[in-house]
Amino acid sequence: GFDEQLDEQRRAFLYMPLMHSEDLEHQRRCVALFELNGPEGSLKAARQHRDIVERFGRFPHRNDVLGRESTAAERDYLARDDAFRG
């Protein structure tokens, strides 16, 4: 309930670690929190992040910097103009 005591901007900042986690349960919690208490723009971003982690199990745009091999599906996704690149 601490988050409900904060203004919208600070509440969104509080939820950011969940949005940037590659753990799907964190992503789902983030979306649920933004649905209850967050600004619409942040909710849209939270859903986008969740959808990427649901699809790939991680954020493909981090693969190079983390030394991870990208799958063919991740490479195809990252080649798209509308891909999220961080």
C-alpha positions in Angstrom: 0.0 0.0 0.0 3.0 2.3 0.2 2.7 3.0 -3.5 -0.8 4.4 -3.2 0.6 7.1 -1.0 2.8 8.4 -3.8 1.9 10.7 -6.6 1.5 9.2 -10.1 5.0 10.1 -11.3 6.7 8.6 -8.2 4.5 5.5 -8.3 5.5 4.9 -11.9 9.2 5.3 -10.9 8.7 2.8 -8.1 7.3 0.2 -10.5 10.2 0.6 -13.1 12.4 -2.3 -11.7 9.5 -4.7 -12.4 9.1 -3.4 -15.9 12.8 -3.9 -16.7 13.0 -7.4 -15.2 13.2 -10.5 -17.4 11.2 -12.5 -14.9 7.7 -13.0 -16.3 6.0 -12.9 -12.9 7.6 -9.5 -12.3 6.3 -8.4 -15.7 2.7 -9.5 -14.9 2.9 -7.8 -11.5 4.1 -4.6 -13.1 1.1 -4.6 -15.6 -1.3 -5.3 -12.8 0.1 -2.4 -10.7 -0.1 0.0 -13.6 -3.6 -1.1 -14.4 -4.6 -0.2 -10.8 -2.5 2.9 -10.2 -0.4 4.0 -13.1 -0.6 6.5 -15.8 -1.9 5.3 -19.2 1.4 5.8 -21.0 3.2 3.7 -18.5 0.6 1.0 -18.7 1.1 0.8 -22.4 4.9 0.5 -22.0 4.4 -2.1 -19.2 2.3 -4.2 -21.5 4.8 -3.9 -24.3 7.6 -5.1 -22.0 5.5 -8.0 -20.7 4.6 -9.1 -24.2 8.3 -9.3 -25.2 9.2 -11.3 -22.1 6.2 -13.6 -22.7 7.2 -14.2 -26.3 11.0 -14.6 -25.8 11.6 -15.2 -22.1 13.9 -12.2 -22.1 14.6 -8.9 -23.8 16.3 -9.7 -27.1 17.8 -6.2 -27.4 20.0 -7.1 -24.4 21.6 -10.2 -25.9 24.7 -8.6 -27.4 25.6 -6.6 -24.3 25.1 -9.7 -22.1 26.9 -12.0 -24.5 23.9 -14.1 -25.2 23.3 -15.8 -28.5 20.1 -14.6 -30.2 17.6 -17.1 -31.6 16.4 -16.9 -35.2 13.1 -15.6 -33.9 14.8 -12.9 -31.8 17.0 -11.8 -34.8 13.9 -11.6 -37.0 12.1 -9.5 -34.3 15.0 -7.1 -33.9 15.2 -6.6 -37.6 11.7 -5.2 -37.7 11.2 -1.4 -37.7 8.8 -1.6 -34.8 11.0 -3.8 -32.5 11.7 -2.5 -29.0 15.4 -1.8 -28.7 15.6 -0.4 -25.2 
